[in-house]
Amino acid sequence: MERYGCRPTYIELDLEALAHNVRAIREHLPEGTEVMAVVKANAYGHGAIPIARAALKAGATRLAVALLEEGLELRRAGIEAPILVLGYTDPGTLPYAQRERIAVSIFTEDQVERAIPHLSPQFPPLLVHLKVDTGMHRIGFLSPESFLRAAKRIVDSEVMVLDGLFSHFSMADDPTSDYSVTQYRRFQEWMERLKREGIHPKTIHINNSAGSLRFPAWGHTMVRFGISLYGLYPSEAVEKEGILPLQPVLSLKTQIVQVKELPAGEPVSYGGTYVTSVPSRIATLPIGYGDGVDRRLSNRGVVLVHGRRAPIVGRVCMDQCMIDVTHIPGVQVGDEVILIGRQGGDEIRVDEIASLLDTINYEVVTRLSARLPRIVKEQTASSTF
């Protein structure tokens, strides 16, 4: 493996696992349904460029981001696949999207009017996906009249083209709720409104990861594969349904840089929130909350050393943290430590960490810092990103 940075701390990406996840969802969907790989927020902390390339190679045909800047980053990396910006794009920046053939989301009539003066007929028309609000109540058209006026304005414009229509499920990850049925019926009503006006967007999509797993027939022309692209389930309930066997893509690894023998009664780290109760071996790791190891894991989290669990003791620092390895024989400087992933017969899952923090797996991986090198597992390649 090539050197991955100046400290032995990194994220390892299993791109074969990612390819498995893409193939699994494609086989689960009706034939001809496109898969849009959602790589926003640095591919949920995994690394947008290597993940985007791997997803496209595995069979995804489009990419989704949250911000225009994220789409431009992919273009600068030479990625030419269709890209959709799911969130708001400032009208003054739309010339970048137009020139780079990056589709944007429009969810108010005013956005259309503000966009047109910034666009040029010298470039291909700006690709637009209209977002409708079927019950998430975040962004999206609510007024049918405003929606139809915006759609007609786009269709009649020389500098815009209506490429897609979409919405978003808010409770598809909850098998006890039937709200997704309500949202889907509302989405069908929005589609019918366009059809009655003779408007037929090329791409129709509402299914997110949870919807894709649970309601594959609702995929229309495309699904947006987000959290499950990375081998993580939208919720524990969806995982328990056992619909698809997903494989985690990310591991978080470091090495021990010092081991200390401390007597009983010694405080460890800031504030002395942990005090050794017996003579202890305390190991230091070169990773901390500046890397995305949540400070709330102080005196709560665990890592794997020699295939065994070791508790994080004392407060997690910005760049370092300490673990108690008293019960693990032979621990020394240079030993591999797993914060997320498998070692020996044990595994620390993202969902386990999320449960400790009273949050969701999305947040745990997305918060992993950009200063952590992302490398590809040796079985696929030996590259640094």
GUDREN-159266 format. One record per residue (C-alpha): x, y, z; residue number from 0. Coordinates in nm, 2 decimals. Layout:
% residues N
pt u->X	v->Y	w->Z	resi->NUM .
...
% end
This chain:
% residues 385
pt u->0.00	v->0.00	w->0.00	resi->0 .
pt u->0.13	v->0.34	w->-0.09	resi->1 .
pt u->0.20	v->0.59	w->0.18	resi->2 .
pt u->-0.13	v->0.76	w->0.26	resi->3 .
pt u->-0.02	v->1.07	w->0.46	resi->4 .
pt u->0.21	v->1.20	w->0.73	resi->5 .
pt u->0.04	v->1.02	w->1.02	resi->6 .
pt u->-0.09	v->0.67	w->1.04	resi->7 .
pt u->-0.46	v->0.77	w->1.04	resi->8 .
pt u->-0.69	v->0.72	w->0.74	resi->9 .
pt u->-1.02	v->0.61	w->0.60	resi->10 .
pt u->-1.01	v->0.29	w->0.39	resi->11 .
pt u->-1.26	v->0.25	w->0.11	resi->12 .
pt u->-1.37	v->-0.09	w->-0.01	resi->13 .
pt u->-1.48	v->-0.02	w->-0.36	resi->14 .
pt u->-1.57	v->-0.38	w->-0.42	resi->15 .
pt u->-1.83	v->-0.34	w->-0.15	resi->16 .
pt u->-1.96	v->-0.03	w->-0.31	resi->17 .
pt u->-1.99	v->-0.21	w->-0.65	resi->18 .
pt u->-2.18	v->-0.49	w->-0.47	resi->19 .
pt u->-2.43	v->-0.24	w->-0.33	resi->20 .
pt u->-2.48	v->-0.07	w->-0.67	resi->21 .
pt u->-2.53	v->-0.41	w->-0.84	resi->22 .
pt u->-2.77	v->-0.53	w->-0.56	resi->23 .
pt u->-3.00	v->-0.23	w->-0.60	resi->24 .
pt u->-3.00	v->-0.25	w->-0.98	resi->25 .
pt u->-3.11	v->-0.61	w->-0.96	resi->26 .
pt u->-3.38	v->-0.52	w->-0.70	resi->27 .
pt u->-3.53	v->-0.25	w->-0.93	resi->28 .
pt u->-3.75	v->-0.29	w->-1.24	resi->29 .
pt u->-3.55	v->-0.33	w->-1.56	resi->30 .
pt u->-3.45	v->0.00	w->-1.71	resi->31 .
pt u->-3.46	v->0.20	w->-1.38	resi->32 .
pt u->-3.16	v->0.43	w->-1.36	resi->33 .
pt u->-2.95	v->0.46	w->-1.04	resi->34 .
pt u->-2.84	v->0.81	w->-0.93	resi->35 .
pt u->-2.55	v->0.78	w->-0.68	resi->36 .
pt u->-2.58	v->1.05	w->-0.42	resi->37 .
pt u->-2.23	v->1.18	w->-0.34	resi->38 .
pt u->-2.32	v->1.50	w->-0.16	resi->39 .
pt u->-2.12	v->1.61	w->0.15	resi->40 .
pt u->-1.80	v->1.45	w->0.02	resi->41 .
pt u->-1.99	v->1.13	w->-0.05	resi->42 .
pt u->-2.13	v->1.12	w->0.30	resi->43 .
pt u->-1.77	v->1.16	w->0.43	resi->44 .
pt u->-1.63	v->0.88	w->0.21	resi->45 .
pt u->-1.46	v->1.09	w->-0.06	resi->46 .
pt u->-1.67	v->1.23	w->-0.35	resi->47 .
pt u->-1.43	v->1.17	w->-0.64	resi->48 .
pt u->-1.33	v->0.80	w->-0.58	resi->49 .
pt u->-1.68	v->0.71	w->-0.48	resi->50 .
pt u->-1.84	v->0.88	w->-0.78	resi->51 .
pt u->-1.60	v->0.71	w->-1.02	resi->52 .
pt u->-1.65	v->0.37	w->-0.86	resi->53 .
pt u->-2.03	v->0.41	w->-0.85	resi->54 .
pt u->-2.04	v->0.50	w->-1.22	resi->55 .
pt u->-1.81	v->0.21	w->-1.30	resi->56 .
pt u->-2.05	v->-0.03	w->-1.11	resi->57 .
pt u->-2.35	v->0.08	w->-1.31	resi->58 .
pt u->-2.49	v->0.41	w->-1.17	resi->59 .
pt u->-2.56	v->0.65	w->-1.45	resi->60 .
pt u->-2.60	v->0.98	w->-1.28	resi->61 .
pt u->-2.47	v->1.16	w->-0.97	resi->62 .
pt u->-2.64	v->1.39	w->-0.72	resi->63 .
pt u->-2.49	v->1.66	w->-0.50	resi->64 .
pt u->-2.63	v->1.92	w->-0.26	resi->65 .
pt u->-2.44	v->2.22	w->-0.38	resi->66 .
pt u->-2.32	v->2.35	w->-0.72	resi->67 .
pt u->-1.97	v->2.37	w->-0.58	resi->68 .
pt u->-1.98	v->1.99	w->-0.52	resi->69 .
pt u->-2.08	v->1.94	w->-0.88	resi->70 .
pt u->-1.80	v->2.16	w->-1.01	resi->71 .
pt u->-1.55	v->1.96	w->-0.81	resi->72 .
pt u->-1.66	v->1.65	w->-0.99	resi->73 .
pt u->-1.63	v->1.82	w->-1.32	resi->74 .
pt u->-1.28	v->1.94	w->-1.24	resi->75 .
pt u->-1.19	v->1.58	w->-1.17	resi->76 .
pt u->-1.29	v->1.49	w->-1.52	resi->77 .
pt u->-1.62	v->1.32	w->-1.43	resi->78 .
pt u->-1.86	v->1.38	w->-1.72	resi->79 .
pt u->-2.17	v->1.19	w->-1.61	resi->80 .
pt u->-2.50	v->1.38	w->-1.56	resi->81 .
pt u->-2.50	v->1.56	w->-1.22	resi->82 .
pt u->-2.80	v->1.71	w->-1.04	resi->83 .
pt u->-2.78	v->1.97	w->-0.76	resi->84 .
pt u->-3.05	v->1.87	w->-0.51	resi->85 .
pt u->-3.05	v->2.20	w->-0.31	resi->86 .
pt u->-3.07	v->2.57	w->-0.38	resi->87 .
pt u->-2.85	v->2.73	w->-0.64	resi->88 .
pt u->-2.80	v->3.11	w->-0.64	resi->89 .
pt u->-2.91	v->3.26	w->-0.97	resi->90 .
pt u->-2.59	v->3.45	w->-1.01	resi->91 .
pt u->-2.39	v->3.12	w->-1.02	resi->92 .
pt u->-2.61	v->2.95	w->-1.28	resi->93 .
pt u->-2.38	v->3.03	w->-1.57	resi->94 .
pt u->-2.13	v->2.78	w->-1.41	resi->95 .
pt u->-2.40	v->2.51	w->-1.41	resi->96 .
pt u->-2.51	v->2.59	w->-1.76	resi->97 .
pt u->-2.15	v->2.57	w->-1.90	resi->98 .
pt u->-2.07	v->2.25	w->-1.71	resi->99 .
pt u->-2.41	v->2.08	w->-1.80	resi->100 .
pt u->-2.50	v->2.04	w->-1.43	resi->101 .
pt u->-2.87	v->2.02	w->-1.37	resi->102 .
pt u->-3.02	v->2.23	w->-1.09	resi->103 .
pt u->-3.33	v->2.20	w->-0.88	resi->104 .
pt u->-3.61	v->2.47	w->-0.91	resi->105 .
pt u->-3.88	v->2.48	w->-0.65	resi->106 .
pt u->-4.03	v->2.83	w->-0.67	resi->107 .
pt u->-4.17	v->3.03	w->-0.96	resi->108 .
pt u->-3.95	v->3.32	w->-0.86	resi->109 .
pt u->-3.64	v->3.11	w->-0.91	resi->110 .
pt u->-3.72	v->3.07	w->-1.28	resi->111 .
pt u->-3.76	v->3.44	w->-1.34	resi->112 .
pt u->-3.45	v->3.52	w->-1.15	resi->113 .
pt u->-3.25	v->3.26	w->-1.34	resi->114 .
pt u->-3.33	v->3.36	w->-1.70	resi->115 .
pt u->-3.13	v->3.69	w->-1.70	resi->116 .
pt u->-2.82	v->3.51	w->-1.60	resi->117 .
pt u->-2.83	v->3.24	w->-1.87	resi->118 .
pt u->-2.68	v->3.26	w->-2.22	resi->119 .
pt u->-2.81	v->3.12	w->-2.55	resi->120 .
pt u->-2.45	v->3.07	w->-2.65	resi->121 .
pt u->-2.44	v->2.75	w->-2.43	resi->122 .
pt u->-2.67	v->2.45	w->-2.41	resi->123 .
pt u->-2.98	v->2.52	w->-2.21	resi->124 .
pt u->-2.97	v->2.49	w->-1.84	resi->125 .
pt u->-3.10	v->2.15	w->-1.72	resi->126 .
pt u->-3.38	v->2.19	w->-1.46	resi->127 .
pt u->-3.55	v->1.94	w->-1.23	resi->128 .
pt u->-3.87	v->2.07	w->-1.07	resi->129 .
pt u->-3.90	v->1.97	w->-0.70	resi->130 .
pt u->-4.25	v->1.93	w->-0.57	resi->131 .
pt u->-4.34	v->1.91	w->-0.20	resi->132 .
pt u->-4.54	v->1.59	w->-0.14	resi->133 .
pt u->-4.52	v->1.61	w->0.24	resi->134 .
pt u->-4.15	v->1.66	w->0.34	resi->135 .
pt u->-4.22	v->2.03	w->0.37	resi->136 .
pt u->-3.86	v->2.13	w->0.32	resi->137 .
pt u->-3.83	v->2.27	w->-0.03	resi->138 .
pt u->-4.06	v->2.22	w->-0.32	resi->139 .
pt u->-4.37	v->2.36	w->-0.50	resi->140 .
pt u->-4.69	v->2.35	w->-0.30	resi->141 .
pt u->-4.91	v->2.56	w->-0.53	resi->142 .
pt u->-5.02	v->2.37	w->-0.85	resi->143 .
pt u->-5.08	v->2.70	w->-1.03	resi->144 .
pt u->-4.74	v->2.83	w->-0.95	resi->145 .
pt u->-4.59	v->2.50	w->-1.05	resi->146 .
pt u->-4.75	v->2.49	w->-1.39	resi->147 .
pt u->-4.66	v->2.85	w->-1.46	resi->148 .
pt u->-4.30	v->2.77	w->-1.38	resi->149 .
pt u->-4.30	v->2.45	w->-1.59	resi->150 .
pt u->-4.44	v->2.63	w->-1.89	resi->151 .
pt u->-4.20	v->2.92	w->-1.85	resi->152 .
pt u->-3.91	v->2.67	w->-1.86	resi->153 .
pt u->-4.05	v->2.48	w->-2.16	resi->154 .
pt u->-4.10	v->2.81	w->-2.35	resi->155 .
pt u->-3.75	v->2.94	w->-2.27	resi->156 .
pt u->-3.46	v->2.92	w->-2.50	resi->157 .
pt u->-3.21	v->2.90	w->-2.22	resi->158 .
pt u->-3.36	v->2.63	w->-2.00	resi->159 .
pt u->-3.50	v->2.28	w->-2.05	resi->160 .
pt u->-3.72	v->2.08	w->-1.82	resi->161 .
pt u->-3.51	v->1.76	w->-1.76	resi->162 .
pt u->-3.68	v->1.62	w->-1.45	resi->163 .
pt u->-3.95	v->1.61	w->-1.19	resi->164 .
pt u->-3.89	v->1.48	w->-0.84	resi->165 .
pt u->-3.99	v->1.47	w->-0.48	resi->166 .
pt u->-3.86	v->1.32	w->-0.15	resi->167 .
pt u->-4.00	v->1.07	w->0.10	resi->168 .
pt u->-3.98	v->1.17	w->0.46	resi->169 .
pt u->-4.08	v->0.85	w->0.63	resi->170 .
pt u->-3.99	v->0.57	w->0.39	resi->171 .
pt u->-3.75	v->0.43	w->0.65	resi->172 .
pt u->-4.04	v->0.36	w->0.89	resi->173 .
pt u->-4.22	v->0.04	w->0.80	resi->174 .
pt u->-4.50	v->0.12	w->1.06	resi->175 .
pt u->-4.60	v->0.44	w->0.87	resi->176 .
pt u->-4.82	v->0.46	w->0.56	resi->177 .
pt u->-4.72	v->0.82	w->0.50	resi->178 .
pt u->-4.51	v->0.72	w->0.20	resi->179 .
pt u->-4.83	v->0.59	w->0.03	resi->180 .
pt u->-4.98	v->0.94	w->0.08	resi->181 .
pt u->-4.67	v->1.11	w->-0.06	resi->182 .
pt u->-4.66	v->0.88	w->-0.36	resi->183 .
pt u->-5.02	v->0.94	w->-0.45	resi->184 .
pt u->-4.96	v->1.32	w->-0.43	resi->185 .
pt u->-4.65	v->1.28	w->-0.65	resi->186 .
pt u->-4.87	v->1.10	w->-0.91	resi->187 .
pt u->-5.10	v->1.40	w->-0.90	resi->188 .
pt u->-4.82	v->1.64	w->-0.98	resi->189 .
pt u->-4.71	v->1.41	w->-1.27	resi->190 .
pt u->-5.07	v->1.41	w->-1.41	resi->191 .
pt u->-5.08	v->1.79	w->-1.40	resi->192 .
pt u->-4.78	v->1.81	w->-1.63	resi->193 .
pt u->-4.92	v->1.54	w->-1.86	resi->194 .
pt u->-5.24	v->1.73	w->-1.91	resi->195 .
pt u->-5.04	v->2.02	w->-2.03	resi->196 .
pt u->-4.84	v->1.80	w->-2.27	resi->197 .
pt u->-4.52	v->1.83	w->-2.07	resi->198 .
pt u->-4.32	v->1.52	w->-2.02	resi->199 .
pt u->-3.99	v->1.55	w->-1.83	resi->200 .
pt u->-3.73	v->1.29	w->-1.93	resi->201 .
pt u->-3.65	v->1.19	w->-1.57	resi->202 .
pt u->-3.90	v->1.12	w->-1.29	resi->203 .
pt u->-3.78	v->1.03	w->-0.94	resi->204 .
pt u->-3.90	v->1.01	w->-0.58	resi->205 .
pt u->-3.73	v->0.70	w->-0.43	resi->206 .
pt u->-3.45	v->0.76	w->-0.19	resi->207 .
pt u->-3.25	v->0.47	w->-0.04	resi->208 .
pt u->-3.54	v->0.36	w->0.19	resi->209 .
pt u->-3.79	v->0.40	w->-0.09	resi->210 .
pt u->-3.57	v->0.21	w->-0.34	resi->211 .
pt u->-3.54	v->-0.08	w->-0.09	resi->212 .
pt u->-3.90	v->-0.10	w->0.02	resi->213 .
pt u->-4.09	v->0.02	w->-0.28	resi->214 .
pt u->-3.89	v->-0.07	w->-0.59	resi->215 .
pt u->-4.19	v->-0.05	w->-0.82	resi->216 .
pt u->-4.22	v->0.32	w->-0.74	resi->217 .
pt u->-3.88	v->0.40	w->-0.90	resi->218 .
pt u->-4.02	v->0.56	w->-1.21	resi->219 .
pt u->-3.73	v->0.63	w->-1.44	resi->220 .
pt u->-3.47	v->0.66	w->-1.17	resi->221 .
pt u->-3.39	v->0.62	w->-0.80	resi->222 .
pt u->-3.15	v->0.82	w->-0.58	resi->223 .
pt u->-2.93	v->0.58	w->-0.40	resi->224 .
pt u->-2.78	v->0.77	w->-0.10	resi->225 .
pt u->-2.69	v->0.62	w->0.24	resi->226 .
pt u->-2.73	v->0.26	w->0.12	resi->227 .
pt u->-2.47	v->0.32	w->-0.16	resi->228 .
pt u->-2.22	v->0.31	w->0.13	resi->229 .
pt u->-2.35	v->-0.01	w->0.28	resi->230 .
pt u->-2.55	v->0.16	w->0.55	resi->231 .
pt u->-2.92	v->0.12	w->0.61	resi->232 .
pt u->-3.16	v->0.41	w->0.63	resi->233 .
pt u->-3.29	v->0.28	w->0.97	resi->234 .
pt u->-3.26	v->-0.02	w->1.19	resi->235 .
pt u->-3.61	v->-0.12	w->1.10	resi->236 .
pt u->-3.53	v->-0.13	w->0.72	resi->237 .
pt u->-3.22	v->-0.34	w->0.80	resi->238 .
pt u->-3.42	v->-0.59	w->0.99	resi->239 .
pt u->-3.65	v->-0.64	w->0.70	resi->240 .
pt u->-3.36	v->-0.80	w->0.52	resi->241 .
pt u->-3.45	v->-0.68	w->0.18	resi->242 .
pt u->-3.09	v->-0.65	w->0.05	resi->243 .
pt u->-2.75	v->-0.76	w->0.19	resi->244 .
pt u->-2.54	v->-0.44	w->0.18	resi->245 .
pt u->-2.17	v->-0.42	w->0.25	resi->246 .
pt u->-2.01	v->-0.13	w->0.44	resi->247 .
pt u->-1.76	v->0.07	w->0.23	resi->248 .
pt u->-1.57	v->0.26	w->0.50	resi->249 .
pt u->-1.33	v->0.17	w->0.77	resi->250 .
pt u->-1.15	v->0.42	w->1.00	resi->251 .
pt u->-0.80	v->0.32	w->1.11	resi->252 .
pt u->-0.51	v->0.45	w->1.30	resi->253 .
pt u->-0.21	v->0.32	w->1.50	resi->254 .
pt u->-0.09	v->0.35	w->1.86	resi->255 .
pt u->0.18	v->0.61	w->1.90	resi->256 .
pt u->0.26	v->0.57	w->2.27	resi->257 .
pt u->0.19	v->0.33	w->2.55	resi->258 .
pt u->0.22	v->0.45	w->2.92	resi->259 .
pt u->0.22	v->0.25	w->3.24	resi->260 .
pt u->0.02	v->0.45	w->3.49	resi->261 .
pt u->-0.04	v->0.38	w->3.86	resi->262 .
pt u->-0.38	v->0.38	w->4.02	resi->263 .
pt u->-0.53	v->0.72	w->4.09	resi->264 .
pt u->-0.39	v->0.90	w->3.78	resi->265 .
pt u->-0.63	v->1.13	w->3.58	resi->266 .
pt u->-0.62	v->1.10	w->3.20	resi->267 .
pt u->-0.68	v->1.38	w->2.95	resi->268 .
pt u->-0.84	v->1.73	w->2.99	resi->269 .
pt u->-1.04	v->1.78	w->3.31	resi->270 .
pt u->-0.94	v->1.45	w->3.46	resi->271 .
pt u->-1.28	v->1.30	w->3.39	resi->272 .
pt u->-1.12	v->0.95	w->3.39	resi->273 .
pt u->-0.90	v->0.83	w->3.67	resi->274 .
pt u->-0.72	v->0.50	w->3.67	resi->275 .
pt u->-0.86	v->0.27	w->3.94	resi->276 .
pt u->-0.58	v->0.02	w->3.91	resi->277 .
pt u->-0.23	v->0.02	w->3.76	resi->278 .
pt u->-0.31	v->0.07	w->3.39	resi->279 .
pt u->-0.17	v->0.07	w->3.04	resi->280 .
pt u->-0.29	v->0.37	w->2.85	resi->281 .
pt u->-0.23	v->0.40	w->2.47	resi->282 .
pt u->-0.25	v->0.72	w->2.27	resi->283 .
pt u->-0.40	v->0.74	w->1.93	resi->284 .
pt u->-0.33	v->1.02	w->1.68	resi->285 .
pt u->-0.69	v->1.10	w->1.60	resi->286 .
pt u->-0.95	v->1.32	w->1.77	resi->287 .
pt u->-1.26	v->1.54	w->1.73	resi->288 .
pt u->-1.08	v->1.74	w->1.46	resi->289 .
pt u->-1.10	v->1.43	w->1.25	resi->290 .
pt u->-1.46	v->1.36	w->1.33	resi->291 .
pt u->-1.43	v->1.14	w->1.64	resi->292 .
pt u->-1.71	v->1.29	w->1.84	resi->293 .
pt u->-1.61	v->1.44	w->2.18	resi->294 .
pt u->-1.92	v->1.27	w->2.33	resi->295 .
pt u->-1.74	v->0.94	w->2.28	resi->296 .
pt u->-1.51	v->1.04	w->2.58	resi->297 .
pt u->-1.53	v->0.77	w->2.84	resi->298 .
pt u->-1.80	v->0.59	w->2.62	resi->299 .
pt u->-1.66	v->0.49	w->2.29	resi->300 .
pt u->-1.46	v->0.18	w->2.21	resi->301 .
pt u->-1.20	v->0.08	w->1.95	resi->302 .
pt u->-1.05	v->-0.26	w->1.84	resi->303 .
pt u->-0.69	v->-0.35	w->1.92	resi->304 .
pt u->-0.57	v->-0.71	w->1.85	resi->305 .
pt u->-0.93	v->-0.79	w->1.77	resi->306 .
pt u->-1.05	v->-0.70	w->2.11	resi->307 .
pt u->-1.24	v->-0.40	w->2.24	resi->308 .
pt u->-1.06	v->-0.12	w->2.43	resi->309 .
pt u->-1.25	v->0.17	w->2.58	resi->310 .
pt u->-1.17	v->0.54	w->2.50	resi->311 .
pt u->-1.07	v->0.69	w->2.84	resi->312 .
pt u->-1.06	v->1.06	w->2.93	resi->313 .
pt u->-1.18	v->1.34	w->2.70	resi->314 .
pt u->-1.13	v->1.31	w->2.33	resi->315 .
pt u->-0.89	v->1.58	w->2.23	resi->316 .
pt u->-0.88	v->1.77	w->1.89	resi->317 .
pt u->-0.61	v->1.56	w->1.74	resi->318 .
pt u->-0.56	v->1.27	w->1.99	resi->319 .
pt u->-0.74	v->1.04	w->2.22	resi->320 .
pt u->-0.65	v->0.77	w->2.48	resi->321 .
pt u->-0.76	v->0.41	w->2.52	resi->322 .
pt u->-0.71	v->0.16	w->2.80	resi->323 .
pt u->-0.53	v->-0.15	w->2.68	resi->324 .
pt u->-0.46	v->-0.30	w->3.03	resi->325 .
pt u->-0.66	v->-0.62	w->2.95	resi->326 .
pt u->-0.50	v->-0.68	w->2.61	resi->327 .
pt u->-0.15	v->-0.84	w->2.62	resi->328 .
pt u->0.13	v->-0.73	w->2.40	resi->329 .
pt u->0.00	v->-0.40	w->2.28	resi->330 .
pt u->0.28	v->-0.18	w->2.15	resi->331 .
pt u->0.35	v->0.13	w->1.94	resi->332 .
pt u->0.26	v->0.08	w->1.58	resi->333 .
pt u->-0.03	v->-0.16	w->1.64	resi->334 .
pt u->-0.33	v->-0.11	w->1.42	resi->335 .
pt u->-0.65	v->0.03	w->1.58	resi->336 .
pt u->-0.99	v->0.02	w->1.43	resi->337 .
pt u->-1.25	v->0.29	w->1.51	resi->338 .
pt u->-1.50	v->0.19	w->1.24	resi->339 .
pt u->-1.48	v->-0.15	w->1.08	resi->340 .
pt u->-1.37	v->-0.51	w->1.14	resi->341 .
pt u->-1.07	v->-0.66	w->1.31	resi->342 .
pt u->-1.04	v->-1.03	w->1.39	resi->343 .
pt u->-1.38	v->-1.16	w->1.49	resi->344 .
pt u->-1.53	v->-0.83	w->1.60	resi->345 .
pt u->-1.66	v->-0.52	w->1.43	resi->346 .
pt u->-1.75	v->-0.17	w->1.53	resi->347 .
pt u->-2.04	v->-0.06	w->1.31	resi->348 .
pt u->-2.13	v->0.30	w->1.23	resi->349 .
pt u->-2.48	v->0.23	w->1.37	resi->350 .
pt u->-2.32	v->0.13	w->1.71	resi->351 .
pt u->-2.15	v->0.47	w->1.73	resi->352 .
pt u->-2.46	v->0.65	w->1.62	resi->353 .
pt u->-2.66	v->0.48	w->1.90	resi->354 .
pt u->-2.40	v->0.59	w->2.16	resi->355 .
pt u->-2.43	v->0.95	w->2.03	resi->356 .
pt u->-2.81	v->0.94	w->2.00	resi->357 .
pt u->-2.79	v->1.02	w->1.63	resi->358 .
pt u->-2.80	v->0.85	w->1.29	resi->359 .
pt u->-2.54	v->0.67	w->1.09	resi->360 .
pt u->-2.56	v->0.95	w->0.82	resi->361 .
pt u->-2.41	v->1.20	w->1.07	resi->362 .
pt u->-2.13	v->0.98	w->1.20	resi->363 .
pt u->-1.98	v->0.93	w->0.85	resi->364 .
pt u->-2.06	v->1.27	w->0.71	resi->365 .
pt u->-1.87	v->1.44	w->0.99	resi->366 .
pt u->-1.54	v->1.26	w->0.92	resi->367 .
pt u->-1.30	v->1.54	w->0.84	resi->368 .
pt u->-1.15	v->1.62	w->0.50	resi->369 .
pt u->-0.80	v->1.60	w->0.66	resi->370 .
pt u->-0.84	v->1.22	w->0.69	resi->371 .
pt u->-0.68	v->1.07	w->0.38	resi->372 .
pt u->-0.92	v->0.84	w->0.18	resi->373 .
pt u->-0.74	v->0.54	w->0.04	resi->374 .
pt u->-0.86	v->0.24	w->-0.16	resi->375 .
pt u->-0.84	v->-0.10	w->-0.01	resi->376 .
pt u->-0.55	v->-0.31	w->-0.16	resi->377 .
pt u->-0.78	v->-0.57	w->-0.31	resi->378 .
pt u->-0.90	v->-0.30	w->-0.55	resi->379 .
pt u->-0.61	v->-0.07	w->-0.59	resi->380 .
pt u->-0.34	v->0.12	w->-0.40	resi->381 .
pt u->-0.43	v->0.48	w->-0.44	resi->382 .
pt u->-0.45	v->0.79	w->-0.23	resi->383 .
pt u->-0.73	v->1.05	w->-0.27	resi->384 .
% end
